[in-house]
């Protein structure tokens, strides 16, 4: 077992801890920014759609706009669960090493699932709203 003052593979333990902390904060910001973008695009598109068009009867491909809203909301929900299970992941370090490793393995799978949902739904929502915008300009 290493001591805090020892060097691991030419890096001091404090540098390793600093890098882990940085990557954890980076991931948190990444999740939050994706959620903010999803919410912002959703709100702006919903709030201003009536301002852009005098009547929705003239609007073509309105279904794509509505589907984009659904996917942006799914992305937000995916982000909420992504954050929730990240919290569960870090709480497993309070457990015994054997139990913690088992729970972290399960949490990692769930985190990957919700991260995928968040990203894929965001991209699909973005593409749909882009298509709607192009079709109506």
Secondary structure as UniProt FT lines:
FT   TURN            4..5
FT   STRAND          7..8
FT   TURN            9..10
FT   STRAND          11..12
FT   HELIX           13..52
FT   TURN            56..57
FT   HELIX           62..91
FT   HELIX           92..94
FT   HELIX           97..135
//
